Amino acid sequence: MGQRAGLDQLLVADAFRRRGIGAALLEFAQRRARGRGCTALYCALPMASAGRGFLTKAGLQPVGEWFVKDLSNQTAA
């Protein structure tokens, strides 16, 4: 496995949710990670967090409290 990028926080204020802002921020993080040669993106999220559905929908796979996305088969844009 190559280098991995960690996402510490991705927060969108309640008033601005469901507008694609979180998805755009996550896509930016993935593009940046790929551009720096990372082969995976990961972040930790508590089991009871509402953001778990968002991350799963975005293609990150749950592994306990961690979510991981393989970036190695995607090209940097």
GUTORMAR-398473 format. One line per 5 residues: number of its first residue (from 1); their letters; for each residue z, x, y of N, C-alpha, C. Coordinates in steps of 0.02 Angstrom, whole numbers. Last residue first. Layout:
<nodes>
NUM> A> Z X Y Z X Y Z X Y ~ ...
</nodes>
This chain:
<nodes>
77> AATQN> -562 -374 720 -610 -403 767 -605 -372 835 ~ -556 -299 562 -529 -302 630 -582 -329 676 ~ -571 -394 411 -596 -345 458 -563 -354 526 ~ -471 -403 266 -497 -435 326 -518 -381 375 ~ -403 -349 162 -469 -375 147 -500 -411 207
72> SLDKV> -278 -312 213 -324 -260 190 -395 -286 177 ~ -179 -395 247 -231 -386 297 -286 -340 273 ~ -76 -510 175 -117 -452 159 -174 -449 210 ~ 76 -562 240 4 -576 237 -33 -510 225 ~ 235 -632 207 191 -574 205 119 -598 204
67> FWEGV> 401 -670 247 333 -695 243 287 -635 249 ~ 565 -678 177 510 -641 207 445 -680 200 ~ 660 -739 104 663 -749 176 608 -713 213 ~ 552 -756 -29 621 -763 -8 623 -779 66 ~ 408 -747 25 440 -707 -27 514 -705 -8
62> PQLGA> 267 -843 73 340 -835 71 363 -794 11 ~ 124 -778 151 154 -802 89 229 -791 89 ~ 23 -836 283 75 -790 260 109 -820 199 ~ -66 -931 331 -87 -886 277 -37 -834 256 ~ -28 -1028 417 -66 -972 445 -85 -919 393
57> KTLFG> 50 -1107 338 -15 -1134 359 -60 -1078 386 ~ 163 -1023 335 126 -1037 274 56 -1062 290 ~ 203 -1030 470 182 -967 441 142 -976 377 ~ 235 -1168 480 185 -1138 524 158 -1073 493 ~ 338 -1181 387 276 -1218 378 219 -1188 419
52> RGASA> 438 -1102 448 411 -1084 383 344 -1118 369 ~ 497 -1149 563 436 -1109 569 405 -1089 503 ~ 618 -1207 537 560 -1252 542 494 -1213 545 ~ 727 -1125 423 690 -1126 486 630 -1173 482 ~ 804 -1101 312 807 -1168 341 765 -1175 405
47> MPLAC> 787 -964 281 762 -1014 234 759 -1084 266 ~ 736 -863 421 787 -896 381 758 -953 339 ~ 615 -737 406 630 -803 434 683 -836 391 ~ 527 -589 443 583 -622 410 596 -688 445 ~ 358 -534 415 412 -556 460 466 -590 418
42> YLATC> 213 -429 403 271 -463 375 319 -484 430 ~ 53 -382 358 95 -407 412 153 -443 380 ~ -41 -244 295 0 -303 285 39 -319 348 ~ -110 -133 330 -139 -173 275 -98 -235 261 ~ -155 -59 485 -105 -90 442 -139 -133 390
37> GRGRA> -238 0 580 -242 23 510 -190 -7 464 ~ -243 -53 702 -202 7 696 -198 31 623 ~ -315 -168 682 -344 -116 723 -306 -50 719 ~ -219 -243 613 -279 -219 578 -310 -161 616 ~ -132 -268 722 -108 -232 663 -167 -203 624
32> RRQAF> -215 -342 806 -188 -279 829 -164 -236 770 ~ -238 -454 726 -295 -412 748 -270 -343 769 ~ -107 -504 715 -144 -483 656 -202 -437 674 ~ -76 -534 848 -35 -486 812 -72 -459 750 ~ -173 -635 871 -173 -573 910 -135 -518 874
27> ELLAA> -127 -731 782 -193 -701 771 -199 -636 809 ~ -6 -763 845 -6 -735 778 -72 -701 762 ~ -54 -818 965 -11 -759 966 -10 -724 898 ~ -125 -928 915 -161 -876 952 -119 -812 955 ~ -21 -1001 858 -75 -978 815 -114 -922 850
22> GIGRR> 54 -1030 974 83 -990 920 29 -961 875 ~ -41 -1111 1042 -16 -1049 1072 13 -1003 1018 ~ -81 -1235 1000 -118 -1177 975 -94 -1110 1002 ~ 0 -1335 1034 -58 -1325 1078 -99 -1265 1056 ~ 125 -1353 979 69 -1395 955 8 -1392 1002
17> RFADA> 233 -1318 1121 214 -1316 1050 158 -1365 1035 ~ 284 -1322 1247 216 -1295 1238 193 -1291 1166 ~ 414 -1364 1245 367 -1401 1287 294 -1380 1276 ~ 479 -1263 1168 468 -1331 1142 413 -1369 1180 ~ 402 -1103 1178 448 -1153 1204 429 -1222 1180
12> VLLQD> 381 -999 1043 345 -1040 1091 395 -1094 1113 ~ 396 -837 973 428 -897 998 383 -932 1048 ~ 414 -726 860 357 -762 887 386 -829 909 ~ 481 -567 819 489 -634 846 423 -661 869 ~ 437 -458 737 508 -473 748 519 -545 771
7> LGARQ> 329 -414 619 332 -460 676 405 -481 684 ~ 268 -259 566 322 -308 565 322 -350 628 ~ 139 -194 468 161 -213 535 215 -266 527 ~ 121 -53 360 135 -125 370 157 -136 441 ~ 4 59 285 53 43 335 61 -33 342
2> GM> -38 26 113 -42 63 175 14 45 223 ~ 0 42 -59 0 0 0 0 44 62
</nodes>
